[in-house]
Amino acid sequence: MMLNMKGPEARTTSSASPSAPSSIVTAEKAFSFISKGWREVRSSADADLQLIKNRANSFKNLADRELENFLNSASRSTFVVPAITASATTTTPAEIDFVKKLRPKLTEFRRAYSSPDFKLSQWSPKPKLGIDLSAIKNAIVAEVEEDEEDERERFRRWRGVRFKEGEREDGQFGELWEPLKAFQTRLREFEQKSSSEIFEGIKNSEFVVKVKSSLRAMHKEPNVSKEVPPLDLPELLAYFVRQSSPFLDQLGIRKDLSDKIVESLCSKRKNELLLRSLPTGESSIVEADNISDELDLRIASVLQSTGHSYEGGIWGDSSKRDLSDRKRHVAIVTTASLPWMTGTAVNPLFRAAYLAKNAEQDVTLLVPWLCKSDQELVYPNNLTFSSPEEQELYIRNWLEERVGFKANFNISFYPGKFQKCRRSIIPAGDTSQFISSKDADIAILEEPEHLNWYHHGKRWTDKFNHVVGIVHTNYLEYIKRERNGALQAFFVKHINNWVTRAYCDKVLRLSAATQDLPKSVICNVHGVNPKFLRIGEELAAERELGQQCFSKGAYFLGKMVWAKGYKELIDLLSKHKNDLDGFKLDVYGNGEDAHEVKSMAQRLNLNVNFMKGRDHADNSLHGYKVFINPSVSDVLCTATAEALAMGKFVVCADHPSNEFFRAFPNCLTYKTPEDFVAKVKEAMASEPQPLTPEQRYSLSWEAATQRFMEYSDLDKVLKSDSYLGRHSRNAMKKSISLPNLNEMVDGGLAFAHYCLTGNEFLRLCTGAMPGTREYGKEHSEDLHLLPPEVESPIYGW
């Protein structure tokens, strides 16, 4: 049957090249069709033989009867011939002739039947062939006698005849040989496959590979030691330096330098670092060229071999509640509040409204409460509030007028004091205690460095499951402008690194103009007041109708302090007064430096018109075409975004704080004073382009909230029941007994900060206001709080 592949043909094809993975499927199909074809052949052959025997017996019986009838008829005719002749019957000679013609020719019939070319279809009658029917009996008898031959020899001869004539056969038995023809075709295909190709596929099959792997795993070398070698000195030093990088960063040693030290310590042993401690099959991690992961896994394997179990650091707090079965809660803590029109008062308010808009989580906005004397210093137009409820009503009315929907979130207050020298509000007491423990889930710290400079209370990351800091202000730029600014900026830089690392899980920087803080990424998560977008749409509709929208020239709006860009503005206008001949600028703003700014502009004879500060959405500002903003101290100027939303030109410095606005065609940035003059002339001589729907959306608070959810990991936190932001999500498997020295360092920094801010003398030496360690009696009465304790509660580590 040509199934034996062990003969010379197999040896001839054994040198064939290894097959492709598809040879496995080919081998399986080959064995399947062999088994199926053989069964079909056997059943078909048996049926054919039985049918042949049955029909042969039938022909034999029929021939016997017909032959006997003919013989009897012939005998009767012979004996009565005279009578018939005597009676002159005309049919007698014809009958005698017919019988003579049917006389059998046995030798010719036997020779034809025994021929290999004989077919049953030849039994069909032919008009020109005269055959004696008596030969049928003898032929069938000879057929039956041949049954005594060897059955296999007869079947072999029969098969050869059928295969030879099968394609030309049109007789009644042709359909019986179709399975044999199919089987013959499959055998030819199988013969074309090399045995080496089939068996190579079987050898490489998944089943065989798994069996070999199992046998290899069961085999153990008796001489291999299971003990993990102890850590040597370079490994210990490398791990200590890498995990101490947060502390070293505070000392001025940057992380890239620490990484180089670690790499140099581990380079000599990189190839054998894990090979001696990992089981067979896991050495591929060494090829990843990741020193940190290799070192972590090496330390973990050593700790596991000693049986050590690490259950948490001395600073960790395992009392965080499980929120998997209830609605999540977001607490937004900021350093300012309306009616003070500053970025840290307005932007957190909008953030709270849009986070609460989808109703997927509860939101609380925590803002400072100032006593009546501080309100008079901070809030414009002598606006003051006698109770937190009154101020809350003012805040909600202002917000709903601008967003156009009722914002469903809570507003709470914490005690704060206004520091005149820094023009900022400093929290008094432990701000975290004003968020109840049952709501302590996710905290958003607007200006985290500011909130935590003198924070003396529970660590934010211990009380909350996830803490996000949003950096609004470039404090280093402001401090450098003061006396001994460079020295102050040096200390403030490291203090900011200290507190953000100790109290935040994630830090968002609005632009690259801010300090590079630990755990930080850059993303603009602020949007524009929806009112400005509506103003821009109205002005665009008027322009389409052919109306003149911008009837005024250029203006500048901002708090009138030198750091807000007034110094840069006066320098540019004074140096290029002749180049900008006829150019007039209107300036809107109030502030502590208003008198000095106006005096210098008047002394330099600048064509500047100063007016009182007003809301940027005021109708009197809609007609201006160009907004001038030369400030380089801003992190992300809200007024610039508002001007772009209203469809105006914006001329601003080529500075990291304006990186987000460069994508807008109406934003014209300059690098040099000469370039400033060119951009101003270009803006005054042309018309701004209308904003596209995509540009409007990117300025909206909906888009800003979406960016915030993504970059703060808040979308992952809200979908996870047990998210820990500080835990590494490295895919490499590490031992649970491995202590996280990063968390230990962060916890140590937080504990050291708590101890330092607990000392009143040290607080005063670093610039804190007296009485800010605990809130005072006036705050207790206004906020209906218990009197402050003489001793602060024990720090909750």
VOGU-3710 file (C-alpha; in Angstrom, 3 decimals, decimal comma):
1> mmlnmkgpea> 0,000/0,000/0,000  3,090/2,286/-0,147  2,741/3,147/3,570  6,079/1,787/4,703  8,430/4,800/4,981  11,313/2,884/6,560  12,842/1,622/3,333  15,359/3,186/0,994  13,024/5,974/0,030  12,863/7,132/3,645
11> rttssaspsa> 16,641/7,099/3,915  16,889/9,049/0,715  14,607/11,825/1,924  15,997/11,989/5,469  18,470/14,665/4,428  15,722/17,119/3,556  15,779/20,439/5,320  13,651/20,839/8,476  10,088/21,656/7,717  8,217/24,772/8,574
21> pssivtaeka> 5,762/24,784/11,451  3,034/23,783/8,958  4,616/20,288/8,646  2,928/19,370/11,921  -0,464/19,962/10,357  0,624/18,073/7,206  1,647/15,007/9,232  -1,640/14,989/11,095  -3,610/15,210/7,818  -1,511/12,416/6,246
31> fsfiskgwre> -2,156/9,924/9,046  -5,823/10,934/9,137  -6,463/10,263/5,438  -4,481/6,954/5,579  -6,701/5,644/8,340  -9,887/6,860/6,738  -8,899/5,704/3,231  -7,963/2,214/4,371  -11,329/1,737/6,049  -13,100/2,924/2,902
41> vrssadadlq> -11,049/0,562/0,716  -11,795/-2,461/2,858  -15,519/-1,796/3,067  -15,773/-0,955/-0,640  -13,755/-4,002/-1,729  -15,826/-6,356/0,412  -19,028/-4,907/-1,004  -17,752/-5,209/-4,568  -16,701/-8,852/-4,119  -20,013/-9,768/-2,590
51> liknransfk> -21,883/-8,028/-5,387  -19,812/-9,843/-8,009  -20,528/-13,205/-6,396  -24,246/-12,484/-6,138  -24,510/-11,397/-9,734  -22,387/-14,347/-10,925  -24,727/-16,779/-9,137  -27,697/-14,975/-10,621  -26,245/-15,215/-14,123  -25,428/-18,887/-13,547
61> nladrelenf> -28,993/-19,767/-12,508  -30,438/-17,768/-15,374  -28,085/-19,378/-17,882  -28,955/-22,846/-16,602  -32,664/-22,264/-17,134  -32,274/-20,645/-20,541  -29,842/-23,283/-21,736  -32,124/-26,081/-20,607  -35,058/-24,513/-22,425  -33,044/-24,113/-25,602
71> lnsasrstfv> -31,763/-27,668/-25,430  -35,223/-29,069/-24,850  -36,571/-26,971/-27,676  -33,780/-28,162/-29,977  -34,356/-31,834/-29,092  -38,044/-31,584/-29,770  -37,405/-29,915/-33,082  -34,953/-32,627/-34,194  -37,296/-35,511/-33,462  -40,292/-33,987/-35,250
81> vpaitasatt> -38,564/-32,674/-38,279  -40,097/-35,309/-40,642  -43,546/-34,659/-39,299  -43,084/-31,015/-39,745  -41,687/-31,454/-43,171  -44,431/-33,856/-44,112  -47,003/-31,432/-43,074  -45,225/-28,724/-45,109  -44,862/-26,367/-42,196  -42,790/-23,378/-43,337
91> ttpaeidfvk> -41,302/-22,536/-39,898  -39,370/-25,764/-39,316  -36,246/-24,949/-41,427  -35,948/-21,469/-39,747  -36,010/-22,920/-36,258  -33,405/-25,502/-37,178  -31,134/-22,792/-38,633  -31,576/-20,614/-35,467  -30,545/-23,473/-33,217  -27,469/-24,126/-35,315
101> klrpkltefr> -26,436/-20,496/-35,082  -26,646/-20,658/-31,284  -24,265/-23,582/-31,077  -21,681/-22,484/-28,462  -18,076/-21,911/-29,286  -16,552/-22,758/-25,884  -12,889/-22,235/-26,743  -13,455/-18,687/-27,979  -15,655/-17,770/-25,016  -13,194/-19,159/-22,447
111> raysspdfkl> -10,332/-17,297/-24,115  -12,261/-13,994/-24,010  -13,394/-14,394/-20,417  -9,880/-15,261/-19,168  -8,377/-12,162/-20,815  -7,241/-9,314/-18,400  -9,108/-6,837/-20,609  -12,430/-8,573/-20,005  -15,147/-6,332/-18,538  -18,671/-7,116/-17,461
121> sqwspkpklg> -19,872/-4,276/-19,601  -18,872/-6,370/-22,628  -21,848/-8,616/-21,813  -24,156/-6,094/-23,386  -25,582/-7,491/-26,665  -24,031/-6,484/-29,948  -25,952/-6,869/-33,149  -23,180/-8,403/-35,261  -21,899/-10,896/-32,667  -23,421/-14,354/-32,772
131> idlsaiknai> -22,927/-16,185/-29,468  -24,249/-19,572/-28,512  -26,051/-19,070/-25,194  -24,960/-22,499/-24,071  -21,473/-21,029/-23,656  -22,814/-18,889/-20,848  -23,329/-21,883/-18,655  -19,849/-23,214/-19,214  -18,319/-19,739/-18,701  -20,125/-19,222/-15,395
141> vaeveedeed> -19,188/-22,694/-14,276  -15,540/-21,892/-15,023  -15,917/-18,663/-13,035  -17,232/-20,534/-10,035  -14,467/-23,106/-10,218  -11,901/-20,357/-10,067  -13,180/-19,433/-6,588  -10,874/-22,094/-5,296  -7,867/-19,944/-6,231  -6,031/-17,957/-3,686
151> ererfrrwrg> -8,282/-15,012/-2,766  -5,456/-12,491/-2,417  -4,043/-13,304/-5,866  -7,443/-12,882/-7,461  -8,022/-9,595/-5,618  -4,618/-8,296/-6,752  -5,450/-9,061/-10,393  -8,910/-7,566/-10,034  -7,539/-4,353/-8,467  -5,019/-3,895/-11,232
161> vrfkegered> -7,725/-4,168/-13,866  -10,002/-1,726/-12,079  -7,308/0,904/-11,553  -6,247/0,654/-15,148  -9,680/1,013/-16,658  -11,392/3,092/-13,947  -11,116/6,432/-15,705  -12,580/5,065/-18,982  -15,314/2,948/-17,477  -18,837/4,137/-18,098
171> gqfgelwepl> -20,651/0,944/-17,115  -22,995/0,256/-14,277  -20,210/-0,517/-11,726  -18,210/2,715/-12,173  -19,500/4,411/-9,024  -18,319/1,512/-6,842  -14,662/2,313/-7,525  -14,697/6,045/-6,673  -13,305/5,474/-3,107  -10,471/3,427/-4,613
181> kafqtrlref> -9,610/6,169/-7,058  -9,638/8,798/-4,222  -7,444/6,583/-2,075  -5,015/6,101/-4,961  -4,770/9,899/-5,437  -4,098/10,469/-1,731  -1,383/7,823/-1,756  0,349/9,605/-4,626  0,235/12,905/-2,649  1,567/11,216/0,445
191> eqkssseife> 4,419/9,685/-1,524  5,523/13,183/-2,496  6,012/14,165/1,193  9,365/13,326/2,701  9,431/11,224/5,798  11,938/13,547/7,395  9,522/16,495/6,972  6,678/14,660/8,697  8,626/13,268/11,572  10,488/16,549/12,081
201> giknsefvvk> 7,097/18,252/12,564  6,092/15,622/15,088  9,372/16,122/16,879  8,803/19,889/17,139  5,115/19,682/18,059  3,824/21,475/21,159  2,983/18,201/22,878  6,491/16,804/22,446  8,055/20,089/23,616  5,921/20,082/26,763
211> vksslramhk> 6,848/16,489/27,487  10,532/17,277/27,104  10,188/20,350/29,363  8,434/18,297/32,024  11,140/15,634/31,914  13,818/18,309/32,129  12,106/19,917/35,126  11,891/16,526/36,864  15,594/15,982/36,383  17,724/17,514/39,123
221> epnvskevpp> 21,449/17,785/39,199  22,644/16,282/42,457  25,705/18,510/42,681  23,971/21,932/42,270  23,708/23,918/45,483  20,315/25,451/46,341  21,783/28,079/48,626  21,693/31,718/47,444  25,122/33,369/47,762  25,157/36,259/50,235
231> ldlpellayf> 25,353/39,863/49,103  28,792/41,289/48,653  29,921/44,836/49,387  29,431/46,325/45,858  25,868/45,010/45,735  25,043/46,441/49,138  26,528/49,830/48,251  24,745/49,904/44,890  21,386/49,093/46,449  21,886/51,633/49,221
241> vrqsspfldq> 22,804/54,398/46,775  19,908/53,638/44,427  17,278/53,518/47,153  18,726/56,594/48,859  18,467/58,734/45,719  15,549/60,789/47,156  17,630/61,725/50,180  20,725/62,332/48,065  18,677/64,601/45,824  17,950/66,769/48,828
251> lgirkdlsdk> 21,724/67,077/49,332  22,222/68,218/45,738  23,246/64,858/44,224  21,051/64,444/41,161  19,393/61,159/40,282  21,371/60,683/37,059  24,612/60,823/39,056  23,235/58,264/41,521  22,320/55,983/38,613  25,846/56,193/37,246
261> iveslcskrk> 27,257/55,235/40,633  24,943/52,231/40,815  25,843/51,166/37,282  29,565/51,384/37,978  29,199/49,275/41,121  27,202/46,603/39,314  28,974/46,594/35,947  31,649/44,099/36,985  29,075/41,572/38,083  26,267/42,259/35,643
271> nelllrslpt> 26,531/38,956/33,826  26,488/36,868/36,994  24,275/39,044/39,165  21,168/36,897/38,878  22,443/33,715/37,288  23,670/32,352/40,573  20,439/33,080/42,460  17,707/32,462/39,862  16,394/29,016/38,911  16,849/27,664/35,420
281> gessiveadn> 14,622/29,336/32,862  14,550/32,819/34,426  17,962/34,005/33,359  16,450/35,942/30,476  15,874/38,847/32,839  19,603/39,414/32,907  19,510/40,189/29,210  17,168/43,132/29,794  20,065/45,422/30,689  18,129/46,884/33,609
291> isdeldlria> 20,425/47,294/36,573  17,697/48,459/38,942  15,423/45,490/38,327  18,314/43,045/38,473  19,461/44,500/41,751  15,967/44,426/43,231  15,494/40,803/42,263  18,905/39,890/43,627  18,109/41,496/47,004  14,676/39,833/47,035
301> svlqstghsy> 16,147/36,384/46,387  18,622/36,810/49,249  15,885/37,975/51,619  13,686/35,053/50,652  16,488/32,593/51,243  16,841/33,883/54,807  13,114/33,535/55,524  12,738/37,263/56,225  9,243/38,697/55,779  8,829/42,449/55,351
311> eggiwgdssk> 5,459/43,692/56,612  5,855/47,430/56,151  8,051/50,314/57,196  8,145/52,229/60,443  6,529/55,242/58,744  3,689/53,433/56,993  0,097/53,714/58,066  -1,999/50,636/57,338  -5,204/52,186/58,639  -6,449/53,356/55,250
321> rdlsdrkrhv> -10,025/52,304/54,755  -11,235/50,051/51,989  -13,518/51,951/49,609  -14,335/49,071/47,297  -17,942/48,942/48,446  -18,852/52,624/48,398  -18,670/55,779/46,263  -15,282/57,382/45,886  -14,540/60,829/47,282  -12,244/63,594/46,003
331> aivttaslpw> -11,071/66,418/48,276  -9,607/69,504/46,560  -7,525/71,663/48,889  -6,423/75,123/47,700  -4,685/78,196/49,085  -7,115/80,947/48,047  -10,808/81,628/47,627  -13,182/84,014/45,916  -13,687/86,924/45,828  -9,888/87,058/45,566
341> mtgtavnplf> -9,516/86,787/41,785  -6,361/84,742/41,657  -5,561/81,531/39,816  -5,528/79,346/42,924  -9,024/80,571/43,806  -10,669/80,307/40,379  -9,146/77,198/38,799  -9,715/74,778/41,726  -13,309/75,993/41,838  -13,881/75,059/38,190
351> raaylaknae> -12,059/71,772/38,715  -14,403/70,845/41,553  -17,458/71,718/39,460  -16,426/69,612/36,443  -15,206/66,653/38,516  -18,589/66,583/40,258  -20,497/67,046/36,995  -20,406/63,362/35,995  -21,608/62,310/39,483  -19,238/59,330/39,541
361> qdvtllvpwl> -17,564/60,563/42,731  -18,306/62,943/45,583  -16,264/66,143/45,600  -15,379/68,549/48,413  -13,594/71,863/47,894  -11,598/72,965/50,924  -10,763/76,699/50,888  -9,183/79,019/53,499  -11,322/81,086/55,852  -9,874/84,476/56,749
371> cksdqelvyp> -10,786/86,556/59,756  -12,433/89,920/59,144  -9,151/91,843/59,380  -7,474/89,662/56,751  -10,500/89,802/54,474  -10,174/93,540/54,311  -6,579/93,166/53,125  -7,224/90,504/50,536  -10,687/90,787/49,019  -11,329/93,589/46,475
381> nnltfsspee> -13,843/96,437/46,784  -13,914/96,122/50,612  -15,971/92,958/50,281  -16,131/90,935/53,516  -18,176/88,035/54,924  -19,429/87,529/58,441  -19,748/83,735/58,175  -18,519/80,854/56,028  -22,093/80,237/54,848  -22,281/83,748/53,422
391> qelyirnwle> -19,024/83,345/51,526  -20,093/79,919/50,249  -23,278/81,447/48,806  -21,209/84,095/47,025  -18,884/81,444/45,575  -21,736/79,271/44,280  -23,591/82,170/42,661  -20,424/83,352/40,916  -19,679/79,842/39,644  -23,173/78,964/38,401
401> ervgfkanfn> -23,397/82,251/36,519  -20,331/81,205/34,487  -20,628/77,442/34,019  -24,362/77,456/33,304  -25,222/74,431/35,467  -25,740/73,709/39,152  -22,523/72,275/40,536  -23,221/69,558/43,084  -20,203/69,527/45,399  -19,445/70,473/48,980
411> isfypgkfqk> -17,515/73,551/50,117  -15,643/73,462/53,424  -13,284/75,912/55,110  -10,035/75,613/57,009  -8,347/78,363/59,083  -5,889/80,564/57,203  -3,881/83,715/57,756  -2,755/86,305/55,243  1,002/86,991/55,156  1,604/90,481/53,812
421> crrsiipagd> 5,282/90,047/52,947  4,552/87,038/50,750  1,113/88,189/49,634  -0,248/84,712/50,257  -2,453/82,788/52,675  -0,756/80,384/55,097  -2,779/77,494/56,597  -3,167/77,538/60,385  -3,061/74,138/62,071  -3,444/70,720/60,481
431> tsqfisskda> -5,383/71,261/57,261  -5,926/67,524/56,724  -8,145/67,255/59,822  -10,885/69,253/58,078  -11,544/66,275/55,798  -13,241/63,589/57,859  -11,739/60,121/57,970  -14,762/58,605/56,230  -14,200/60,916/53,242  -10,396/60,632/53,168
441> diaileepeh> -9,945/58,882/49,821  -8,332/61,063/47,136  -6,713/64,437/47,835  -5,836/67,102/45,250  -3,434/69,654/46,695  -3,488/72,882/44,699  0,012/74,307/45,287  1,325/71,362/47,347  4,569/73,101/48,278  2,688/76,136/49,585
451> lnwyhhgkrw> 0,239/74,038/51,596  3,008/71,987/53,207  5,763/74,498/53,950  4,639/74,652/57,566  2,246/71,730/57,636  2,293/70,164/61,111  -0,152/67,294/61,193  -0,993/63,929/59,723  0,829/62,962/56,580  -1,434/63,362/53,529
461> tdkfnhvvgi> -0,338/60,118/51,930  -1,099/58,233/55,142  -4,604/59,582/55,525  -5,551/59,472/51,815  -5,287/56,626/49,344  -3,954/58,821/46,543  -2,568/62,376/46,704  -2,098/64,580/43,630  -0,280/67,912/43,751  -0,836/70,645/41,139
471> vhtnyleyik> 1,886/73,297/40,887  0,457/76,726/40,020  3,198/79,199/40,894  6,854/79,663/39,992  7,949/80,625/43,496  11,642/80,522/42,635  11,146/83,239/40,012  9,426/85,503/42,551  12,014/84,866/45,266  14,942/85,651/42,979
481> rerngalqaf> 13,586/89,181/42,629  13,869/89,789/46,372  16,876/90,720/48,445  19,365/87,819/48,677  17,078/86,102/46,218  19,629/83,579/44,938  20,333/82,237/48,435  16,640/82,134/49,344  15,808/80,393/46,080  18,401/77,701/46,839
491> fvkhinnwvt> 16,780/76,825/50,172  13,224/77,109/48,867  14,039/74,784/45,955  15,142/71,980/48,287  12,272/72,596/50,696  9,822/72,283/47,804  11,469/69,015/46,771  11,259/67,845/50,372  7,570/68,474/51,011  6,267/67,361/47,615
501> raycdkvlrl> 8,188/64,095/47,847  7,003/63,458/51,392  3,311/64,351/50,909  2,381/63,571/47,270  2,004/60,466/45,148  1,847/62,392/41,865  2,718/65,989/40,970  1,391/67,856/37,908  3,240/70,914/36,613  1,214/73,209/34,409
511> saatqdlpks> 4,286/74,065/32,339  8,043/73,646/32,255  8,409/77,111/33,790  7,986/75,585/37,251  10,610/73,857/39,347  11,430/70,277/38,374  9,851/68,461/41,323  9,967/64,766/42,277  7,199/62,496/40,939  6,125/65,229/38,523
521> vicnvhgvnp> 4,904/65,404/34,922  4,080/68,432/32,774  0,502/68,900/31,630  -1,902/71,821/31,384  -4,895/70,725/33,453  -6,568/74,148/33,485  -9,409/75,228/31,246  -11,064/78,487/30,344  -14,145/79,923/31,947  -17,027/78,858/29,646
531> kflrigeela> -18,141/82,483/29,537  -15,083/83,434/27,443  -15,781/80,659/24,948  -19,338/81,932/24,549  -18,022/85,468/24,005  -15,670/84,140/21,326  -18,517/82,340/19,565  -20,676/85,484/19,582  -17,863/87,606/18,164  -17,168/85,013/15,470
541> aerelgqqcf> -20,846/85,017/14,470  -20,786/88,820/14,185  -17,704/88,665/11,972  -19,434/86,209/9,645  -22,246/88,730/9,243  -19,706/91,350/8,198  -19,816/93,368/11,406  -16,718/94,938/12,923  -15,952/93,154/16,196  -12,628/94,679/17,246
551> skgayflgkm> -12,855/98,445/17,398  -9,995/98,893/19,884  -6,279/98,209/19,762  -4,094/96,540/22,423  -4,433/96,058/26,170  -2,846/94,313/29,141  -4,637/92,934/32,199  -3,102/91,635/35,405  -2,496/92,226/39,061  -0,309/95,301/39,335
561> vwakgykeli> 2,821/93,888/40,929  6,228/93,958/39,297  6,478/90,187/39,113  3,364/89,930/36,927  5,195/91,255/33,855  5,001/94,997/34,407  8,780/95,354/34,543  9,213/93,535/31,206  6,374/95,558/29,672  7,831/98,941/30,630
571> dllskhkndl> 11,314/97,904/29,443  10,024/96,851/26,015  7,918/99,985/25,520  10,688/102,340/26,661  13,424/100,781/24,479  11,298/100,790/21,324  9,205/103,881/21,867  10,265/105,279/18,489  9,652/102,008/16,652  6,165/101,815/18,142
581> dgfkldvygn> 5,299/105,413/17,387  1,575/105,875/17,614  1,080/102,605/19,488  -1,186/103,005/22,515  -1,650/100,451/25,290  -4,427/100,273/27,879  -3,483/98,585/31,171  -6,073/97,205/33,624  -5,058/96,148/37,119  -4,825/96,827/40,830
591> gedahevksm> -2,076/95,813/43,199  0,533/96,717/45,776  2,981/98,096/43,201  0,434/100,172/41,293  1,869/103,528/42,374  5,451/102,616/41,432  4,411/101,208/38,077  2,427/104,289/37,136  5,190/106,620/38,278  7,844/104,875/36,167
601> aqrlnlnvnf> 5,628/104,839/33,080  4,927/108,535/33,495  8,611/109,325/34,032  9,545/107,492/30,822  6,741/109,237/28,946  5,182/106,014/27,743  1,932/106,015/25,806  0,176/103,848/28,424  -3,268/104,429/29,856  -3,779/102,904/33,353
611> mkgrdhadns> -7,258/101,909/34,513  -8,667/100,001/37,452  -8,727/96,276/37,346  -11,867/94,548/36,157  -13,160/91,152/35,162  -11,694/89,978/31,884  -15,180/89,105/30,671  -16,369/92,701/31,122  -18,128/94,124/28,065  -15,672/97,019/27,883
621> lhgykvfinp> -12,855/94,571/27,009  -14,599/92,744/24,175  -13,597/95,298/21,512  -9,837/94,900/21,975  -8,052/92,998/19,231  -4,607/92,389/20,772  -3,672/91,171/24,250  -0,065/91,950/25,280  1,529/89,671/27,909  5,318/90,003/28,353
631> svsdvlctat> 5,407/88,118/31,680  8,001/85,376/32,161  7,128/84,626/35,778  3,784/82,994/35,063  3,395/79,242/35,029  0,343/79,308/32,757  -1,308/82,676/32,323  -5,079/82,400/32,666  -5,607/85,783/31,001  -3,747/84,572/27,890
641> aealamgkfv> -6,041/81,551/27,576  -9,095/83,775/28,059  -7,975/86,187/25,333  -7,444/83,325/22,897  -10,875/81,936/23,758  -12,431/85,303/22,843  -10,726/85,169/19,424  -8,126/87,882/20,041  -4,480/88,082/19,073  -2,011/87,345/21,868
651> vcadhpsnef> 1,553/88,668/21,788  3,631/86,841/24,402  7,201/85,810/25,116  8,736/82,636/23,727  8,810/81,044/27,176  7,964/77,586/28,610  4,923/79,083/30,327  3,390/79,762/26,887  4,208/76,364/25,362  0,575/75,223/25,438
661> frafpnclty> -0,609/78,313/23,510  1,832/78,018/20,580  -0,498/75,614/18,789  -3,039/78,435/18,287  -2,564/80,533/15,133  -3,563/83,737/16,968  -0,691/83,327/19,448  2,328/85,356/18,286  5,484/84,657/20,320  8,655/86,725/20,274
671> ktpedfvakv> 12,244/85,992/21,349  13,920/89,406/21,171  12,758/93,004/21,734  12,977/93,609/17,990  10,812/90,547/17,419  8,325/91,972/19,926  7,949/95,105/17,836  7,437/93,041/14,665  4,746/90,844/16,280  2,873/93,865/17,656
681> keamasepqp> 2,821/95,522/14,235  1,708/92,258/12,612  -1,174/91,864/15,052  -2,318/95,476/14,706  -2,299/95,255/10,908  -4,215/91,977/10,470  -7,318/90,170/11,676  -7,242/87,113/13,967  -8,400/83,748/12,641  -11,611/82,229/14,016
691> ltpeqrysls> -11,071/79,267/16,342  -11,891/75,789/15,079  -14,127/73,480/17,156  -11,056/71,414/18,102  -9,232/74,518/19,347  -12,240/75,601/21,383  -12,501/72,162/22,962  -8,808/72,099/23,923  -9,340/75,338/25,844  -12,463/74,089/27,639
701> weaatqrfme> -12,683/72,658/31,144  -14,067/69,419/29,755  -10,777/68,821/27,932  -8,761/70,012/30,943  -10,605/67,597/33,234  -9,966/64,739/30,821  -6,243/65,567/30,767  -6,200/65,790/34,549  -7,828/62,372/34,958  -5,243/60,823/32,662
711> ysdldkvlks> -2,040/62,460/33,892  -2,875/62,262/37,591  -3,725/58,534/37,317  -7,120/59,412/38,768  -8,918/57,441/36,060  -7,056/54,318/37,192  -7,588/55,107/40,881  -11,337/55,541/40,556  -11,642/52,250/38,643  -9,500/50,307/41,097
721> dsylgrhsrn> -10,709/49,034/44,443  -7,300/48,733/45,994  -4,998/51,132/44,207  -1,779/52,176/45,895  -0,141/54,992/44,012  3,229/54,598/45,654  3,657/50,934/44,774  5,782/50,010/41,789  3,951/48,455/38,879  7,003/46,752/37,434
731> amkksislpn> 6,046/43,627/35,511  9,058/41,743/36,871  8,169/39,389/39,701  9,775/40,471/42,936  9,654/39,096/46,419  7,061/40,489/48,789  9,764/40,400/51,409  11,635/43,196/49,592  11,418/46,471/51,546  10,768/49,622/49,505
741> lnemvdggla> 13,475/52,020/50,575  11,912/54,809/48,502  8,897/54,759/50,796  11,137/54,508/53,805  13,092/57,595/52,684  9,866/59,504/51,922  8,481/58,526/55,314  11,687/59,597/57,021  11,559/62,968/55,254  7,942/63,428/56,340
751> fahycltgne> 8,789/62,559/59,941  11,751/64,962/59,955  9,536/67,709/58,525  6,933/67,059/61,211  9,553/67,379/63,944  10,976/70,620/62,531  7,604/72,305/61,988  6,612/71,367/65,539  9,201/73,744/66,943  7,908/77,314/67,035
761> flrlctgamp> 11,380/78,853/67,034  12,379/76,977/63,891  9,104/77,933/62,243  9,715/81,605/62,847  13,299/81,344/61,621  12,099/79,924/58,296  9,522/82,681/57,753  6,332/81,248/59,243  3,748/83,567/60,712  3,374/83,465/64,489
771> gtreygkehs> 0,394/81,410/65,620  0,043/79,284/62,462  0,989/76,007/64,137  -2,549/75,910/65,577  -5,619/77,925/64,659  -6,605/80,702/67,057  -9,659/81,608/69,051  -11,157/83,801/66,342  -11,055/80,977/63,855  -12,619/78,678/66,422
781> edlhllppev> -15,570/81,018/66,816  -16,057/81,684/63,090  -15,807/78,030/62,065  -17,459/76,630/65,204  -14,386/74,591/66,094  -13,217/73,242/69,402  -10,568/75,369/71,107  -7,077/74,312/70,019  -5,299/71,927/72,368  -2,283/73,046/74,260
791> espiygw> -0,328/70,091/72,919  -0,758/68,988/69,341  -1,917/65,419/68,842  0,651/62,691/68,406  1,749/62,343/64,830  -0,035/59,407/63,267  2,738/57,208/61,837
//
